[in-house]
Structure formats: C-alpha cells, structure tokens
Amino acid sequence: MNDHCGPVRSRRPRRPRRPRGTLALFAAVTAVTALTATTACAGGPAAAPEPAASRPASAARASLEGVWRMDGYGTLVTVKGRSLRTYETTAVSCLPGAVTGTRAGAPDAHGRSRFTVPDSAPLTLTPEGAGSARWASADNAGRRALHRIAALPARCAERPPRDPRAAFDVFWRTYAENYPFFRAKKVDWAAVRDRYRPRITARTTDAELFAVLRAMIEPLHDAHTRVVAGPDRWFAGKRPGTVLPTPAFTARVEAAITAGLGPGVHRREWAQGRLSYADLPGRIGYFRVTQFARYTKKGDYAGDVAELDRALDAVFTKGRARGPGALRGLIVDVRLNGGGADPLGLRIASRLTDRGYLAYRKRARNDPRDPARFTTPVPVRVRPHHGPVYTGPVAVLTGRLTISAGETFTQSLMGRSPAPTRIGEPTQGVFSDVLDRGLANGWRFGLPNEEFLTAGGRTFDGAGIPPAVPVPVFADEDLAAHRDPGLARARALLAGSS
C-alpha cells in the first residue's frame, strides 16, 4: 500500500505505481481513526538491476531524451534535459501525472540516470537500446519497460475539460483499460457505464458525481479501489465482512496479545511502535509488523529502510540465529498490517533464509481492449542478508486485516525452506500496486492493475492467501477474555517442531 492524496493514502500516491505499500484500506482507516496507514523497493532483497554486461552495447550510447510509453500502467514519460515528468493517459484523455523528477548528476557509463522525486523515493531510468528503457523506483519491487514513441499525443497539450461528464468518462475508461479483475468479480463494466452515464450532465453536482463514482466501484469489494473528492468526501473499498479497526478495537487486540505472550515478557519496539520483538520461553521469538511504512517522523523511504535495518540487526543477532542459544522457532505476526512498501517486506524475508529464491513474479495488464493480456512477468527474488540469518521453523499469523504489502510479504515467504506455517484466516486479497490517477477537477482515484504470481502462476487476489492452520483472528469473545488462540497455536506448533 503509500501516501497519497488527502485522507486516503496508497503507498505514495505520487507516482504510477503502488504508492508505498498499500494502505488504501488502512489509509482510509487512518483518516477516520488516526490509527495506522499505508508500496516499493530497495537494494538487496528486491529485484536486482540487470548486469551491465548482459545489456546491449548500444544501451550505453542510447539517450533517454524524448517521449516514452510505459508497457502497461497507462503512462507516458518525457525526459527533457534534467527533467522528467509523467502523463496519465486513456483512449480519451491525457492529464499531467503526479510524478516529476530531476536528474541527479550525469548519466553513468551505461546511460543510466537517477532522478530525485519530490516527496517520494528516487527512480532510475536505464536505456536498453535506441527504442527501449527500463524504469525502476527505489521503493517498488520489480521494474517496468519503456518504449520510445515519436511525440506526445496532441491532447496532452490541450486543456482538459472539467465537465462532470468528462470526469466520468476518464474514470470509467481508466478502469476499463487497466482493471484486471472484472470477470473474477462478476462485474460487467460496460453495463456499469450504460447504467450510470445517462445520470451525468453538465449540471451534475460534486456530491452527485461522487455518489455515482462510488456506486460504480463499491461492488468490486476491492481494498485497492478508491475515489477521493476531498478530506471529508472519499471512499475506499474492502472485502465483505471486513471491519475496519478503531482505537478501541486495537486496544483490545493489544491486551489479548500481551496476555498471550505471558507475564514478564518484554517487547522491544522500533519504527514508532510499528515493529516489535519479544523473546518467549522455550527460545521462541515473536516479531510483530503492523505496517511497512512510516517508520520515522520524516516518513521518507530511505529513513524507513534505515530504521528497519536497525530493528532487524537487533532482532536477528548471531546468538538468536546460530549456536546453543539460537531460536527454536519464530512467530511473525502480520494480522493487523495495513501495508506499505513491498521491498521492506523483502528485507525481512532476507533475514529468514540462507539461499536465494523466488518471492513472486509481477505483471500488469497492458492491453486496453483485452483484460487477459499482461506484460511479461518480472521475477522478484529474496536474497539472503549478508550477516546473521535465521533459518529455523517460522509461523506466520495472518487475517483479513493483513493487507497489500502485508500480503506480498506473506507470499514472499512461501518459497522459503522450510516453508512457514500460516496460521489464522485468509488475508485481504489485494496485492497490486495502486495505480494512482487524477481527474481534471482535482479529484484523485486509484485502482489495481497488476497480478503477483507464484512460481506456478497462481494469484491470491480476491480470496487472499489461505492459512494452513485455520484459527479465528481477534474474535470478539476471544478479545473479551484476553485470549489469542492464533498466538497460542503458533507457540504450541513451534515448541512441538523443535
């Protein structure tokens, strides 16, 4: 899930990607409860750049200057001198994008250029010949392909109409060209247009237009869909049966977890309380992650990485990883995790293995006319940390409030050996980066356009990642009795596996 427009944050709404992490749902929660919020990628565990030796020799001589079409994502990119900017496009529109960048220094020997982006992580463009290039963002897992085009479409230079009908058309068309899950959700998007478009006129009020846009996407029940018309007028989807956490609810959860850990157990915290760890009796570790973003007051991605590494260095010590005092088992708790930057999850996964493996493959819908057409899947790997790593038994606690980057993190552990035991309930079922878009009237909206594939080509969108051991998660009767059956089951399983 990344911080976006207004109250609803998606990972960092300022770019054609899953804004840092994905707190589309929790970001909405934050707006209401000031609880938690918000996707991305850093070096190390995320997908590594292609070695220079494997790139065509012509790439080093190719210039990035000009106009580029991103494969998928409905995005155009222009590079002029030291400046980069994006445009959000559909068959009927071209609007200035939220991403602008400034080249930091000169291109390297291979023509690769790094751009700083206001309020977001830097991105890198790498030429791969005269007509292609690669886009990679520091806080986003994977990479995107760029293809050179002759010039911007003429409509990109025109003033976009602010008429409510134009806003409806851009909104509907963006979903029609990019959303991959209409068939799975059993939604006829053309019928949605036929039903609602006649209701929109030049005199449609903002309140009426917002109500229509909300009604269009609410049946998708997708936590990565949203529309934001202002600080007090926004909507974010969610799976049926999902109850958004409140401060009172989280207080009850904390009480149940504390009781489940037992008396005298000390939990150490980092990242403004978003990361915590405790050593439990029997050499069992308990590591809780409540989101993958906003680890520091500044809230920048580089600061998040530094703070996470500081916590991981304190948790995964030589003594806990190896030798007679090593952990016999580790519990990783992401049951109340609203998402954030995917690469932060990959950094944690890198501390849990001594061999590299596939975390997942990412692909994006890339044919406006055919929802079954996607980009070539990009593999994202977990690479072992250069330092102490824990390779013993792991139990992962999940539930429907395990959202977005919390889910991609869970998926990134499935290829680990030995495989973790998943305990609890299915995750929320939203994995894609949030494709953040704007309307000419100043509103913002978002939608998923990607799939995260297992090695066998499976996705968990909609249904979520299922547990191997089903256990109720934060049931009212358990919270009332200060019970945590998931935590108890994990402790029992790990104690028995030693």
C-alpha positions as semicolon CSV with decimal commas, in nm:
position;residue;x (nm);y (nm);z (nm)
1;M;0,000;0,000;0,000
2;N;0,193;0,482;0,004
3;D;0,086;0,827;0,097
4;H;-0,132;0,980;-0,148
5;C;-0,396;1,235;-0,181
6;G;-0,592;1,362;0,111
7;P;-0,701;1,118;0,373
8;V;-0,662;0,806;0,167
9;R;-0,304;0,700;0,114
10;S;-0,188;0,432;-0,117
11;R;0,177;0,396;-0,083
12;R;0,293;0,727;-0,201
13;P;0,031;0,849;-0,436
14;R;0,273;1,047;-0,629
15;R;0,366;0,803;-0,896
16;P;0,242;0,546;-1,143
17;R;0,298;0,264;-0,901
18;R;0,160;0,112;-0,589
19;P;0,228;0,401;-0,371
20;R;0,448;0,281;-0,091
21;G;0,297;-0,024;0,035
22;T;-0,070;-0,005;0,006
23;L;-0,257;0,140;0,270
24;A;-0,558;0,209;0,059
25;L;-0,778;0,045;0,317
26;F;-0,581;0,135;0,629
27;A;-0,513;0,479;0,496
28;A;-0,882;0,523;0,491
29;V;-0,882;0,392;0,845
30;T;-0,620;0,646;0,937
31;A;-0,838;0,925;0,815
32;V;-1,112;0,810;1,048
33;T;-0,921;0,683;1,349
34;A;-0,566;0,821;1,325
35;L;-0,469;0,458;1,365
36;T;-0,218;0,345;1,104
37;A;-0,153;0,393;0,739
38;T;-0,005;0,289;0,406
39;T;0,426;0,047;-0,160
40;A;0,818;-0,006;-0,343
41;C;1,179;-0,144;-0,333
42;A;1,529;-0,105;-0,207
43;G;1,850;-0,273;-0,293
44;G;1,935;-0,610;-0,156
45;P;1,631;-0,834;-0,140
46;A;1,436;-0,676;-0,425
47;A;1,490;-0,742;-0,793
48;A;1,847;-0,653;-0,881
49;P;1,936;-0,442;-1,184
50;E;2,036;-0,641;-1,489
51;P;2,417;-0,672;-1,502
52;A;2,573;-0,422;-1,736
53;A;2,748;-0,697;-1,927
54;S;2,414;-0,851;-2,025
55;R;2,276;-0,532;-2,173
56;P;2,324;-0,449;-2,539
57;A;2,638;-0,248;-2,604
58;S;2,421;0,011;-2,777
59;A;2,245;0,079;-2,446
60;A;2,548;0,266;-2,319
61;R;2,525;0,507;-2,613
62;A;2,146;0,547;-2,617
63;S;1,994;0,868;-2,491
64;L;1,695;0,885;-2,261
65;E;1,588;1,218;-2,408
66;G;1,239;1,208;-2,559
67;V;0,897;1,053;-2,501
68;W;0,838;0,702;-2,370
69;R;0,534;0,480;-2,334
70;M;0,528;0,255;-2,031
71;D;0,425;-0,103;-2,106
72;G;0,101;-0,120;-1,908
73;Y;0,005;0,143;-1,648
74;G;-0,145;0,389;-1,899
75;T;0,154;0,619;-1,855
76;L;0,375;0,831;-2,079
77;V;0,714;0,958;-1,961
78;T;0,903;1,257;-2,100
79;V;1,270;1,330;-2,041
80;K;1,399;1,672;-2,140
81;G;1,739;1,777;-2,019
82;R;1,747;1,709;-1,647
83;S;1,367;1,699;-1,611
84;L;1,131;1,402;-1,610
85;R;0,754;1,406;-1,595
86;T;0,468;1,164;-1,645
87;Y;0,129;1,181;-1,815
88;E;-0,174;0,969;-1,728
89;T;-0,347;0,852;-2,042
90;T;-0,653;0,667;-2,168
91;A;-0,808;0,645;-2,512
92;V;-1,000;0,966;-2,434
93;S;-0,763;1,161;-2,209
94;C;-0,411;1,276;-2,131
95;L;-0,356;1,450;-1,799
96;P;-0,030;1,564;-1,636
97;G;0,086;1,293;-1,398
98;A;0,183;1,327;-1,034
99;V;0,544;1,220;-1,089
100;T;0,808;1,478;-1,171
101;G;1,178;1,422;-1,133
102;T;1,512;1,597;-1,162
103;R;1,822;1,416;-1,283
104;A;2,079;1,377;-1,007
105;G;2,418;1,413;-1,174
106;A;2,519;1,290;-1,516
107;P;2,424;0,953;-1,668
108;D;2,667;0,674;-1,581
109;A;2,879;0,482;-1,830
110;H;2,578;0,276;-1,936
111;G;2,349;0,577;-1,984
112;R;2,160;0,506;-1,662
113;S;2,017;0,815;-1,494
114;R;1,887;0,865;-1,141
115;F;1,606;1,113;-1,079
116;T;1,502;1,262;-0,749
117;V;1,126;1,285;-0,699
118;P;0,965;1,532;-0,457
119;D;0,805;1,362;-0,155
120;S;0,895;1,018;-0,283
121;A;1,180;0,775;-0,341
122;P;1,423;0,826;-0,630
123;L;1,377;0,642;-0,955
124;T;1,622;0,517;-1,216
125;L;1,589;0,503;-1,595
126;T;1,821;0,268;-1,783
127;P;1,845;0,268;-2,166
128;E;1,832;-0,073;-2,330
129;G;1,889;0,028;-2,689
130;A;1,762;0,311;-2,904
131;G;1,395;0,228;-2,858
132;S;1,360;0,083;-2,510
133;A;1,447;0,159;-2,150
134;R;1,375;0,035;-1,801
135;W;1,207;0,221;-1,514
136;A;1,282;0,124;-1,153
137;S;1,175;0,300;-0,836
138;A;1,370;0,262;-0,513
139;D;1,061;0,176;-0,310
140;N;0,887;-0,052;-0,558
141;A;0,961;-0,419;-0,622
142;G;1,046;-0,502;-0,981
143;R;1,084;-0,285;-1,289
144;R;0,881;-0,151;-1,582
145;A;0,951;-0,143;-1,954
146;L;0,954;0,181;-2,153
147;H;0,924;0,206;-2,533
148;R;1,016;0,519;-2,726
149;I;0,742;0,699;-2,923
150;A;0,773;0,992;-3,161
151;A;0,592;1,257;-2,957
152;L;0,322;1,322;-2,701
153;P;-0,033;1,290;-2,835
154;A;-0,184;1,626;-2,922
155;R;-0,442;1,600;-2,643
156;C;-0,161;1,609;-2,384
157;A;-0,107;1,977;-2,468
158;E;-0,477;2,066;-2,454
159;R;-0,661;2,199;-2,153
160;P;-0,873;1,909;-2,024
161;P;-1,246;1,973;-1,985
162;R;-1,367;1,997;-1,623
163;D;-1,719;1,896;-1,715
164;P;-1,865;1,620;-1,488
165;R;-1,925;1,409;-1,799
166;A;-1,555;1,424;-1,888
167;A;-1,464;1,323;-1,532
168;F;-1,699;1,025;-1,555
169;D;-1,553;0,921;-1,890
170;V;-1,191;0,934;-1,768
171;F;-1,281;0,742;-1,451
172;W;-1,474;0,471;-1,634
173;R;-1,217;0,442;-1,913
174;T;-0,922;0,414;-1,672
175;Y;-1,085;0,115;-1,503
176;A;-1,189;-0,033;-1,838
177;E;-0,833;-0,021;-1,969
178;N;-0,642;-0,124;-1,655
179;Y;-0,850;-0,318;-1,401
180;P;-0,775;-0,693;-1,434
181;F;-1,045;-0,848;-1,217
182;F;-1,388;-0,767;-1,364
183;R;-1,451;-1,128;-1,463
184;A;-1,339;-1,261;-1,125
185;K;-1,560;-1,004;-0,951
186;K;-1,852;-1,087;-1,187
187;V;-1,891;-0,720;-1,281
188;D;-1,993;-0,615;-1,635
189;W;-1,811;-0,281;-1,660
190;A;-1,978;-0,186;-1,989
191;A;-2,316;-0,235;-1,822
192;V;-2,197;-0,011;-1,537
193;R;-2,128;0,265;-1,788
194;D;-2,466;0,218;-1,956
195;R;-2,640;0,239;-1,619
196;Y;-2,468;0,545;-1,477
197;R;-2,350;0,760;-1,770
198;P;-2,702;0,892;-1,852
199;R;-2,726;1,029;-1,498
200;I;-2,434;1,267;-1,550
201;T;-2,497;1,608;-1,710
202;A;-2,313;1,938;-1,727
203;R;-2,505;2,044;-1,413
204;T;-2,429;1,735;-1,204
205;T;-2,308;1,849;-0,862
206;D;-1,988;1,728;-0,698
207;A;-2,191;1,536;-0,440
208;E;-2,391;1,364;-0,714
209;L;-2,082;1,278;-0,919
210;F;-1,902;1,138;-0,616
211;A;-2,204;0,923;-0,528
212;V;-2,206;0,778;-0,881
213;L;-1,832;0,704;-0,889
214;R;-1,856;0,536;-0,550
215;A;-2,155;0,329;-0,659
216;M;-1,962;0,213;-0,966
217;I;-1,666;0,065;-0,775
218;E;-1,822;-0,040;-0,446
219;P;-1,945;-0,376;-0,587
220;L;-1,583;-0,466;-0,668
221;H;-1,518;-0,507;-0,294
222;D;-1,152;-0,427;-0,362
223;A;-0,940;-0,255;-0,096
224;H;-0,718;-0,106;-0,367
225;T;-1,005;0,086;-0,527
226;R;-1,086;0,436;-0,410
227;V;-1,204;0,782;-0,501
228;V;-1,105;1,095;-0,309
229;A;-1,303;1,414;-0,367
230;G;-1,172;1,599;-0,062
231;P;-1,078;1,546;0,304
232;D;-1,437;1,476;0,400
233;R;-1,557;1,301;0,086
234;W;-1,379;0,978;-0,003
235;F;-1,441;0,609;-0,043
236;A;-1,214;0,302;-0,027
237;G;-1,336;-0,048;-0,100
238;K;-1,298;-0,356;0,119
239;R;-1,379;-0,724;0,113
240;P;-1,724;-0,813;0,253
241;G;-1,709;-0,885;0,622
242;T;-1,406;-0,665;0,681
243;V;-1,450;-0,443;0,985
244;L;-1,210;-0,153;0,993
245;P;-1,013;-0,127;1,317
246;T;-1,083;0,151;1,563
247;P;-0,863;0,269;1,853
248;A;-1,087;0,077;2,093
249;F;-1,051;-0,240;1,885
250;T;-0,672;-0,214;1,862
251;A;-0,651;-0,157;2,236
252;R;-0,838;-0,483;2,291
253;V;-0,607;-0,658;2,045
254;E;-0,302;-0,529;2,229
255;A;-0,441;-0,656;2,558
256;A;-0,506;-1,002;2,412
257;I;-0,159;-1,026;2,255
258;T;0,009;-0,910;2,575
259;A;-0,180;-1,174;2,772
260;G;-0,087;-1,435;2,511
261;L;0,281;-1,351;2,539
262;G;0,265;-1,414;2,911
263;P;0,374;-1,236;3,228
264;G;0,719;-1,087;3,246
265;V;0,772;-1,084;2,869
266;H;0,931;-0,762;2,748
267;R;0,857;-0,638;2,397
268;R;1,113;-0,407;2,243
269;E;0,982;-0,158;1,985
270;W;1,119;0,029;1,685
271;A;0,976;0,235;1,399
272;Q;0,740;0,437;1,618
273;G;0,592;0,113;1,751
274;R;0,529;-0,043;1,411
275;L;0,791;-0,311;1,472
276;S;0,826;-0,507;1,796
277;Y;1,003;-0,817;1,919
278;A;0,998;-1,038;2,228
279;D;1,187;-1,347;2,339
280;L;0,939;-1,603;2,473
281;P;1,007;-1,903;2,697
282;G;1,143;-2,208;2,516
283;R;1,358;-1,992;2,283
284;I;1,061;-1,885;2,071
285;G;1,079;-1,540;1,911
286;Y;0,778;-1,315;1,849
287;F;0,819;-1,048;1,579
288;R;0,525;-0,820;1,503
289;V;0,499;-0,590;1,199
290;T;0,197;-0,361;1,183
291;Q;0,292;-0,190;0,857
292;F;0,566;-0,144;0,604
293;A;0,586;0,236;0,601
294;R;0,621;0,549;0,817
295;Y;0,890;0,413;1,040
296;T;1,022;0,762;1,116
297;K;0,865;1,102;1,176
298;K;1,003;1,225;0,844
299;G;0,832;0,936;0,667
300;D;1,082;0,905;0,380
301;Y;1,168;0,570;0,229
302;A;1,542;0,592;0,299
303;G;1,461;0,657;0,663
304;D;1,223;0,360;0,666
305;V;1,499;0,134;0,533
306;A;1,749;0,256;0,790
307;E;1,508;0,212;1,080
308;L;1,402;-0,134;0,962
309;D;1,763;-0,246;0,930
310;R;1,834;-0,114;1,279
311;A;1,549;-0,326;1,415
312;L;1,647;-0,634;1,215
313;D;2,008;-0,607;1,330
314;A;1,882;-0,605;1,690
315;V;1,646;-0,900;1,638
316;F;1,850;-1,130;1,415
317;T;2,169;-1,149;1,615
318;K;2,431;-1,423;1,590
319;G;2,309;-1,564;1,920
320;R;1,948;-1,598;1,801
321;A;2,047;-1,726;1,457
322;R;2,305;-1,993;1,542
323;G;2,451;-2,192;1,828
324;P;2,318;-2,342;2,151
325;G;2,109;-2,036;2,238
326;A;1,954;-1,997;1,893
327;L;1,581;-1,963;1,846
328;R;1,391;-2,289;1,819
329;G;1,110;-2,111;1,636
330;L;0,996;-1,766;1,523
331;I;0,643;-1,622;1,514
332;V;0,587;-1,339;1,263
333;D;0,261;-1,153;1,330
334;V;0,108;-0,951;1,043
335;R;-0,258;-0,989;1,141
336;L;-0,304;-0,614;1,178
337;N;-0,087;-0,488;0,893
338;G;-0,217;-0,222;0,655
339;G;0,064;-0,250;0,401
340;G;0,335;-0,016;0,281
341;A;0,649;-0,074;0,075
342;D;0,695;-0,424;-0,065
343;P;1,077;-0,407;-0,053
344;L;1,066;-0,360;0,323
345;G;0,895;-0,697;0,347
346;L;1,162;-0,842;0,119
347;R;1,428;-0,707;0,355
348;I;1,271;-0,901;0,640
349;A;1,245;-1,214;0,427
350;S;1,618;-1,183;0,351
351;R;1,689;-1,236;0,723
352;L;1,500;-1,566;0,719
353;T;1,696;-1,762;0,459
354;D;2,050;-1,859;0,365
355;R;1,966;-1,918;0,000
356;G;1,800;-1,708;-0,267
357;Y;1,459;-1,798;-0,404
358;L;1,167;-1,653;-0,600
359;A;0,940;-1,432;-0,392
360;Y;0,683;-1,373;-0,670
361;R;0,652;-1,252;-1,028
362;K;0,476;-0,926;-1,114
363;R;0,284;-0,849;-1,428
364;A;0,049;-0,567;-1,528
365;R;-0,248;-0,554;-1,758
366;N;-0,128;-0,390;-2,080
367;D;-0,398;-0,418;-2,348
368;P;-0,685;-0,166;-2,309
369;R;-0,914;-0,392;-2,514
370;D;-0,825;-0,730;-2,365
371;P;-0,823;-0,781;-1,985
372;A;-0,645;-1,115;-2,033
373;R;-0,330;-0,954;-2,179
374;F;-0,042;-0,873;-1,945
375;T;0,318;-0,759;-1,951
376;T;0,595;-1,019;-1,932
377;P;0,615;-1,124;-1,565
378;V;0,910;-0,971;-1,379
379;P;1,067;-1,203;-1,122
380;V;1,129;-1,059;-0,775
381;R;1,366;-1,261;-0,559
382;V;1,454;-1,289;-0,193
383;R;1,830;-1,270;-0,148
384;P;1,997;-1,372;0,179
385;H;2,120;-1,096;0,405
386;H;2,498;-1,064;0,437
387;G;2,506;-1,129;0,807
388;P;2,321;-1,343;1,062
389;V;2,010;-1,511;0,921
390;Y;1,755;-1,731;1,092
391;T;1,673;-2,050;0,901
392;G;1,466;-2,244;1,154
393;P;1,089;-2,303;1,178
394;V;0,863;-2,000;1,124
395;A;0,491;-1,948;1,191
396;V;0,317;-1,654;1,021
397;L;-0,004;-1,515;1,174
398;T;-0,242;-1,366;0,914
399;G;-0,601;-1,241;0,887
400;R;-0,826;-1,025;0,674
401;L;-0,652;-0,715;0,812
402;T;-0,329;-0,842;0,656
403;I;-0,343;-0,609;0,358
404;S;-0,139;-0,532;0,047
405;A;0,234;-0,525;0,135
406;G;0,145;-0,739;0,436
407;E;0,020;-0,993;0,183
408;T;0,310;-0,965;-0,059
409;F;0,541;-1,019;0,240
410;T;0,343;-1,330;0,333
411;Q;0,365;-1,450;-0,027
412;S;0,741;-1,382;-0,033
413;L;0,787;-1,634;0,249
414;M;0,603;-1,917;0,073
415;G;0,913;-2,018;-0,127
416;R;1,127;-2,032;0,185
417;S;1,269;-2,365;0,303
418;P;1,149;-2,479;0,544
419;A;0,818;-2,324;0,443
420;P;0,648;-2,121;0,718
421;T;0,325;-2,245;0,873
422;R;0,048;-1,991;0,808
423;I;-0,196;-1,967;1,098
424;G;-0,518;-1,766;1,123
425;E;-0,755;-1,652;0,847
426;P;-0,715;-1,560;0,476
427;T;-0,553;-1,227;0,402
428;Q;-0,750;-0,937;0,250
429;G;-0,676;-1,033;-0,113
430;V;-0,516;-0,717;-0,264
431;F;-0,161;-0,736;-0,397
432;S;-0,119;-0,494;-0,686
433;D;0,047;-0,159;-0,656
434;V;-0,219;0,112;-0,654
435;L;-0,240;0,289;-0,989
436;D;-0,297;0,645;-0,870
437;R;-0,486;0,871;-1,108
438;G;-0,628;1,223;-1,117
439;L;-0,925;1,399;-1,272
440;A;-0,928;1,748;-1,422
441;N;-1,146;1,868;-1,133
442;G;-0,867;1,792;-0,886
443;W;-1,006;1,465;-0,751
444;R;-0,787;1,156;-0,715
445;F;-0,876;0,791;-0,756
446;G;-0,695;0,460;-0,753
447;L;-0,721;0,102;-0,874
448;P;-0,507;-0,213;-0,903
449;N;-0,368;-0,317;-1,241
450;E;-0,118;-0,592;-1,154
451;E;-0,101;-0,955;-1,050
452;F;0,155;-1,110;-0,815
453;L;0,214;-1,465;-0,935
454;T;0,350;-1,767;-0,754
455;A;0,610;-1,987;-0,926
456;G;0,319;-2,197;-1,052
457;G;0,133;-1,894;-1,192
458;R;-0,131;-1,867;-0,919
459;T;-0,261;-1,541;-0,776
460;F;-0,441;-1,481;-0,447
461;D;-0,633;-1,169;-0,549
462;G;-0,981;-1,151;-0,404
463;A;-0,970;-1,464;-0,190
464;G;-0,642;-1,382;-0,014
465;I;-0,368;-1,620;0,096
466;P;-0,530;-1,901;0,295
467;P;-0,391;-2,030;0,624
468;A;-0,260;-2,383;0,661
469;V;-0,400;-2,388;1,014
470;P;-0,736;-2,204;1,036
471;V;-0,780;-2,021;1,368
472;P;-1,020;-1,734;1,449
473;V;-0,847;-1,396;1,441
474;F;-0,945;-1,135;1,701
475;A;-1,292;-1,278;1,755
476;D;-1,500;-1,071;1,995
477;E;-1,531;-1,349;2,251
478;D;-1,155;-1,404;2,249
479;L;-1,077;-1,036;2,291
480;A;-1,328;-1,011;2,574
481;A;-1,145;-1,295;2,752
482;H;-0,797;-1,161;2,666
483;R;-0,730;-1,473;2,459
484;D;-0,517;-1,503;2,147
485;P;-0,576;-1,852;2,004
486;G;-0,359;-1,788;1,697
487;L;-0,060;-1,693;1,906
488;A;-0,120;-1,988;2,137
489;R;-0,141;-2,228;1,842
490;A;0,180;-2,092;1,691
491;R;0,368;-2,133;2,018
492;A;0,245;-2,490;2,057
493;L;0,335;-2,586;1,700
494;L;0,683;-2,437;1,719
495;A;0,751;-2,595;2,056
496;G;0,648;-2,931;1,914
497;S;0,855;-2,893;1,597
498;S;1,182;-2,843;1,783
